[in-house]
Amino acid sequence: MSTRAARRPIVTALVALALVGTTAACAPETTTHLLTGAAGMGSTTQESVQESAPQAPSGAAASGTATAAQDCGDGQPAVASLDPGGSPEVTSGSTMADIRERGFLRVAVSADTLLMGSRDPFTSDIEGFDIDVAHQVADAIFGDPDKIQFRVITSGDRETVLADHEVDIVVRAFTINCERWENIAFSAEYYHAGQKLLVPSTSDVAGVDDLSGQRVCAPEGTTTLERLGEWEGVEAVPAATHTTCLVLFQQGAVDAITGDDTVLAGFAAQDPYAKVVGDPVSDEPYGVGIPADQLDMVRFVNGVLEDMVDGGQWEQSYERWLGEALGPAPSAPKPVYGRTP
């Protein structure tokens, strides 16, 4: 038996431990509150990629070209948000002033999307790229990045908790699209994800064009699996979740996994025998979700994101969480403004 095959069960066990650890109960720190309960239970890793983003055309999938930006009925691209009009300020009577008066920012997040938003099984802290964004918003309001009450939710809860004003913002690998703009508001894009491949570290596969004759796994009921079915010569292997795909991959039952690069980066961080490859074959622009009637908060968050990029915090966060798996930090997404109340 090869060293790689011999150690696969150990890696699988570590993956299982990490996933279990994300649901462990813990006492929050003094200024960082945590809400759990029904909305925070049953969350699974694949939820962050089961978006309603537009599907890549078959020609694009074959060439590795990402989809074009989605345009909404008002003529604005889906990623267009509201111009911040300058540096973020907490003005009297604003949504941010009310949050400051409350004493903490309510943020809905994932606790099991490794590298984006997941619970450290040893410290019980929720951390990742998305969480860094939330801390930046809290710091801009309070001068203290830890004045946050985290609420762990599933992907299906994201619009509901905003529409019902149960949280102030959602930072949970939230793809911006036109349909969601009808119910909630979004910040400008802060991360551009895309569908890529996870393959063994020894594989010669560099992208979609190299997959002929390969078995590739994707979760059932996702646009990811639909795109996979269009790739010529590829054997599509559906699974219940991305985590199930990872187990099949580690057992040698499939040759590759496809999904959002953010999710695959988390898998690569757990499995030293895997790597993320290929050009993106879909566009998944992530934005901060905000209640539709709090447009001053939209402008404020956009100012925070601009400061995060200009001050170097965006690049630092990328390098810390995603750089090892996805390579050097790209340029941060350039904000698109022009949407009006």
Buried (B, 14 or more C-beta within 10 A) or exposed (E): EEEBEEBBEEBBEEBEEBBEBBBEEBEBEEBBBBBBEEBBEEBBBBBBBBBEBBBBEEEBBBEBBBBEBBEBEEEBBBBBBBBBEEEBEBEEEBBBBEBBEEEBBBBBBBBBBBBBBBBBBEEBBBBBBBBBBBBBBBBBBBEEBBBBBBBBBBBEBBBBBBEEEBBBBBBBBBBBBBEBBEEBBBBBBBBBBBBBBBBBEEBEBEBBBBBEEBBBBBBEEBBBBBBBEBBEEBBBBBBEBBBBBBBBBBEEEBBBBBBBBBBBBBBBBBBEBBBBBBBBBBBBBBBBBBBBEBBBBBBBBBBBBBBBBEEEBBBBBBEBBBBEBBEEBEEBBEBBBEBEE
